[in-house]
Amino acid sequence: MFKNTMNGLQYRFDAKGNATRIDVTFEGHDDTRDNYINGSVNVTADDLDSGVTLDDLNRKKIQDIAHKKLVKLVSENNE
């Protein structure tokens, strides 16, 4: 089984104090710790439902959005 854990969360703000991006980092490994993956994704307004802002999100929701984005990125077939 692969264990993936969020280990970093950093907000980026504009001059007016509004969140413009949330940087999220993950680390993960399998049960034997033979295989690892580390990744970073940026959650932006483009990742949110209409009418929701980055400032509306709690940590759990940020983690869920970022994890889905990371899984999509690493599973894309770019051939």
Residue frames as a rotation matrix with the C-alpha (Angstrom) as fourth column:
MET 1
0.583 0.813 0.000 0.00
0.813 -0.583 0.000 0.00
0.000 0.000 -1.000 0.00
PHE 2
-0.377 -0.699 0.608 1.27
0.689 -0.650 -0.320 3.46
0.618 0.298 0.727 -0.86
LYS 3
0.321 0.414 -0.852 1.12
0.890 -0.439 0.122 6.15
-0.323 -0.797 -0.510 1.84
ASN 4
-0.284 -0.314 0.906 0.99
0.672 -0.739 -0.046 9.75
0.684 0.596 0.421 0.69
THR 5
0.222 0.286 -0.932 1.20
0.934 -0.336 0.119 12.59
-0.279 -0.897 -0.342 3.24
MET 6
0.656 -0.014 0.754 0.95
0.283 -0.922 -0.263 16.35
0.699 0.386 -0.602 2.89
ASN 7
0.235 -0.645 -0.727 4.05
0.970 0.103 0.222 17.83
-0.068 -0.757 0.650 4.51
GLY 8
-0.774 -0.502 -0.387 3.95
0.490 -0.861 0.135 21.47
-0.401 -0.085 0.912 3.46
LEU 9
0.293 0.882 0.369 1.46
0.953 -0.302 -0.035 24.25
0.080 0.362 -0.929 2.87
GLN 10
-0.610 -0.540 -0.580 2.33
0.557 -0.813 0.171 27.82
-0.563 -0.219 0.797 1.90
TYR 11
0.547 0.835 0.065 0.05
0.704 -0.417 -0.575 30.68
-0.453 0.360 -0.816 0.90
ARG 12
-0.716 -0.624 0.313 1.00
0.697 -0.608 0.380 33.34
-0.047 0.490 0.870 -1.67
PHE 13
0.227 0.810 -0.540 -0.73
0.737 -0.505 -0.448 36.73
-0.636 -0.297 -0.712 -1.40
ASP 14
0.109 -0.123 0.986 -1.20
0.785 -0.598 -0.161 39.77
0.610 0.792 0.031 -3.62
ALA 15
-0.771 -0.507 0.385 -0.61
0.245 -0.794 -0.556 43.35
0.588 -0.334 0.737 -2.48
LYS 16
-0.172 0.809 0.562 -4.17
-0.685 -0.508 0.522 43.55
0.708 -0.295 0.642 -1.10
GLY 17
-0.580 -0.151 0.801 -3.73
-0.776 0.403 -0.485 40.47
-0.249 -0.903 -0.351 1.11
ASN 18
0.593 0.804 -0.041 -5.78
-0.760 0.542 -0.360 38.09
-0.267 0.245 0.932 -1.02
ALA 19
-0.066 -0.576 0.815 -4.52
-0.104 0.816 0.568 34.55
-0.992 -0.048 -0.114 -1.46
THR 20
0.261 0.082 -0.962 -3.44
-0.929 -0.251 -0.273 34.05
-0.264 0.964 0.011 -5.08
ARG 21
0.218 -0.263 -0.940 -1.95
-0.438 0.834 -0.335 30.56
0.872 0.484 0.067 -4.84
ILE 22
0.609 -0.099 0.787 -1.43
-0.725 0.332 0.603 27.82
-0.321 -0.938 0.131 -2.29
ASP 23
-0.071 -0.734 -0.675 1.73
-0.754 0.483 -0.446 25.70
0.653 0.477 -0.588 -2.66
VAL 24
0.679 0.362 0.638 1.26
-0.690 0.612 0.387 22.17
-0.251 -0.703 0.665 -1.33
THR 25
-0.279 -0.816 -0.506 3.97
-0.851 0.455 -0.264 19.52
0.445 0.357 -0.821 -0.99
PHE 26
0.819 0.533 0.210 3.55
-0.573 0.769 0.284 15.78
-0.010 -0.353 0.936 -0.49
GLU 27
-0.485 -0.865 -0.131 5.80
-0.866 0.496 -0.070 12.87
0.126 0.080 -0.989 0.30
GLY 28
0.637 0.748 0.184 4.91
-0.761 0.649 -0.003 9.24
-0.122 -0.138 0.983 -0.01
HIS 29
-0.587 -0.797 -0.142 6.28
-0.806 0.591 0.015 5.72
0.072 0.123 -0.990 0.15
ASP 30
0.214 0.607 -0.765 5.17
-0.403 0.768 0.497 2.12
0.890 0.202 0.409 -0.07
ASP 31
0.945 0.272 0.183 5.02
-0.274 0.347 0.897 -0.23
0.181 -0.897 0.403 2.92
THR 32
0.649 -0.753 -0.108 8.56
0.760 0.640 0.108 -1.48
-0.012 -0.152 0.988 2.37
ARG 33
0.699 -0.315 -0.642 9.88
-0.084 -0.928 0.364 2.06
-0.710 -0.201 -0.675 1.89
ASP 34
-0.191 -0.742 0.642 11.60
0.664 0.384 0.642 0.89
-0.723 0.549 0.419 -1.28
ASN 35
-0.367 0.178 0.913 9.65
0.832 -0.375 0.408 3.29
0.415 0.910 -0.011 -3.52
TYR 36
-0.332 0.159 -0.930 9.20
0.589 -0.735 -0.336 6.98
-0.737 -0.659 0.150 -2.85
ILE 37
-0.104 0.229 0.968 7.50
0.833 -0.512 0.211 9.91
0.543 0.828 -0.137 -4.51
ASN 38
-0.354 0.018 -0.935 7.69
0.599 -0.763 -0.242 13.58
-0.718 -0.646 0.259 -3.57
GLY 39
-0.352 0.273 0.895 5.66
0.852 -0.303 0.427 16.22
0.388 0.913 -0.126 -5.32
SER 40
-0.664 0.175 -0.727 4.53
0.277 -0.845 -0.457 19.81
-0.694 -0.505 0.513 -5.21
VAL 41
-0.290 0.628 0.722 1.41
0.891 -0.097 0.443 21.32
0.348 0.772 -0.531 -6.72
ASN 42
-0.993 0.047 -0.107 -0.07
-0.014 -0.954 -0.299 24.79
-0.116 -0.295 0.948 -6.73
VAL 43
-0.186 0.982 0.036 -3.75
0.958 0.189 -0.215 25.24
-0.217 -0.006 -0.976 -5.94
THR 44
-0.993 -0.085 -0.078 -5.13
0.060 -0.957 0.283 28.28
-0.098 0.276 0.956 -7.77
ALA 45
-0.358 0.913 -0.194 -8.55
-0.569 -0.378 -0.730 29.78
-0.740 -0.151 0.655 -8.38
ASP 46
-0.245 0.225 -0.943 -8.72
-0.922 0.248 0.298 27.72
0.301 0.942 0.147 -11.59
ASP 47
-0.842 -0.145 -0.520 -8.90
-0.035 0.976 -0.216 24.56
0.538 -0.164 -0.827 -9.45
LEU 48
-0.868 0.490 -0.078 -11.97
0.066 -0.042 -0.997 25.73
-0.492 -0.871 0.004 -7.52
ASP 49
-0.199 0.906 0.373 -15.71
0.977 0.212 0.008 25.67
-0.072 0.366 -0.928 -8.10
SER 50
-0.326 0.174 0.929 -17.33
0.401 -0.865 0.302 28.88
0.856 0.471 0.212 -9.28
GLY 51
0.536 0.574 0.619 -17.80
-0.195 -0.629 0.752 31.41
0.821 -0.524 -0.226 -6.49
VAL 52
0.892 -0.314 -0.325 -15.22
0.435 0.399 0.807 29.80
-0.124 -0.862 0.492 -4.18
THR 53
0.646 -0.734 0.211 -12.00
-0.547 -0.637 -0.544 31.63
0.533 0.236 -0.812 -3.37
LEU 54
-0.093 -0.788 -0.609 -8.72
0.193 0.585 -0.787 30.33
0.977 -0.191 0.097 -1.99
ASP 55
-0.754 -0.190 0.628 -9.47
-0.486 -0.482 -0.729 32.21
0.442 -0.855 0.271 1.22
ASP 56
0.240 0.946 0.217 -12.65
-0.925 0.155 0.347 30.10
0.295 -0.284 0.912 1.67
LEU 57
0.424 -0.081 -0.902 -10.76
-0.169 0.971 -0.167 26.80
0.890 0.223 0.398 1.92
ASN 58
0.737 -0.256 0.626 -9.78
-0.623 0.104 0.776 24.97
-0.264 -0.961 -0.082 5.09
ARG 59
-0.254 -0.965 0.063 -6.65
-0.872 0.257 0.418 22.81
-0.419 0.052 -0.907 5.32
LYS 60
-0.284 0.200 0.938 -8.51
0.078 0.980 -0.185 19.54
-0.956 0.021 -0.294 4.65
LYS 61
0.777 0.620 0.111 -10.15
0.195 -0.070 -0.978 20.89
-0.599 0.782 -0.175 1.48
ILE 62
0.485 -0.703 -0.519 -6.80
-0.854 -0.509 -0.108 22.28
-0.189 0.496 -0.848 0.26
GLN 63
-0.471 -0.688 0.552 -5.22
-0.578 0.714 0.396 18.88
-0.667 -0.133 -0.733 0.82
ASP 64
0.116 0.612 0.783 -8.03
0.309 0.727 -0.614 17.10
-0.944 0.313 -0.105 -1.06
ILE 65
0.926 0.231 -0.299 -7.81
-0.164 -0.467 -0.869 19.44
-0.341 0.853 -0.395 -4.07
ALA 66
0.211 -0.940 -0.268 -4.01
-0.960 -0.252 0.126 19.29
-0.186 0.231 -0.955 -4.16
HIS 67
-0.387 -0.347 0.854 -3.92
-0.310 0.922 0.234 15.50
-0.868 -0.174 -0.464 -3.84
LYS 68
0.526 0.655 0.542 -6.36
0.358 0.408 -0.840 15.05
-0.771 0.636 -0.019 -6.73
LYS 69
0.863 -0.262 -0.432 -4.27
-0.492 -0.631 -0.600 17.42
-0.116 0.730 -0.673 -8.82
LEU 70
-0.137 -0.972 0.190 -1.06
-0.890 0.205 0.408 15.54
-0.436 -0.113 -0.893 -7.97
VAL 71
-0.154 0.158 0.975 -2.60
0.094 0.985 -0.145 12.16
-0.984 0.069 -0.166 -8.84
LYS 72
0.854 0.510 0.104 -3.83
0.179 -0.099 -0.979 13.55
-0.488 0.855 -0.176 -12.16
LEU 73
0.588 -0.692 -0.418 -0.39
-0.798 -0.581 -0.161 14.97
-0.131 0.429 -0.894 -12.97
VAL 74
-0.390 -0.838 0.381 1.53
-0.757 0.527 0.386 11.77
-0.525 -0.138 -0.840 -12.28
SER 75
-0.177 0.382 0.907 -0.99
0.236 0.911 -0.338 9.55
-0.956 0.154 -0.251 -14.06
GLU 76
0.632 0.384 -0.673 -1.18
-0.488 -0.478 -0.730 11.56
-0.602 0.790 -0.115 -17.29
ASN 77
0.275 -0.498 0.823 0.09
0.703 0.688 0.181 9.78
-0.656 0.528 0.539 -20.37
ASN 78
0.475 -0.177 -0.862 2.27
-0.351 -0.936 -0.002 12.29
-0.807 0.304 -0.507 -22.20
GLU 79
-0.396 -0.656 0.642 3.35
0.331 0.550 0.767 9.99
-0.856 0.516 -0.001 -25.01
